[in-house]
Structures are given as structure tokens and as C-alpha cells.
Amino acid sequence: MQRILIWTEAEVIGLVDTWGLSRILTEVDEHGAITRELGFDMSGNIVHRHPGQPTKAKHGVFEFADIAPSGNTEMQLAEFERLWSA
């Protein structure tokens, strides 16, 4: 079962300074692997899509990370799909 997690500077130190992102949404598969990322700038614009364009780097912010179940805020998959397609 896939989950969509919402990350901010509170969870990822350096998200703003290193990546220029105010928040990032990650799609996590049933094994804890990140399959897609959407990153937003301070104005709420999508400035990072991995895999895809636009992107901030050759790899994703969470490249090779496995995510354990956590208390991160979750988003509905349908809302993530709407944003991904925008």
C-alpha cells in the first residue's frame, strides 16, 4: 500500500538551505522505498519532480532512503496524483 508523506524543514534539516524547498511530498511504497517526490518552493510552486521535470538534482532528495512508518502528516493518494499531473 502506497502512502504520501509530507516533509518540511522540521523533519528534514537543510530542506530550505540545501534544496530551496519549503516542503516535499513523497510517495512511499509498501517496502518503505520512495517512488516519487514533489518539491515546492516558498511560493507554493512545484520546482522539483523526481523522477521527471523540473528537478533540483540528478537524484531525488530521498534517493536510496527507506522510510519507516512515522508520525509525518499524510496526504490522500488522489491529491498527490492531481499535483503530480499539474
Rosetta blueprint (number, residue, H / E / L):
1 M L
2 Q L
3 R E
4 I E
5 L E
6 I E
7 W E
8 T E
9 E L
10 A L
11 E L
12 V L
13 I L
14 G L
15 L H
16 V H
17 D H
18 T H
19 W H
20 G L
21 L L
22 S L
23 R E
24 I E
25 L E
26 T E
27 E E
28 V E
29 D L
30 E L
31 H L
32 G L
33 A E
34 I E
35 T E
36 R E
37 E E
38 L E
39 G E
40 F E
41 D L
42 M L
43 S L
44 G L
45 N L
46 I E
47 V E
48 H E
49 R E
50 H E
51 P L
52 G L
53 Q L
54 P L
55 T L
56 K L
57 A L
58 K L
59 H L
60 G L
61 V L
62 F L
63 E L
64 F L
65 A L
66 D E
67 I L
68 A L
69 P L
70 S L
71 G L
72 N L
73 T L
74 E E
75 M E
76 Q L
77 L H
78 A H
79 E H
80 F H
81 E H
82 R H
83 L H
84 W H
85 S H
86 A L
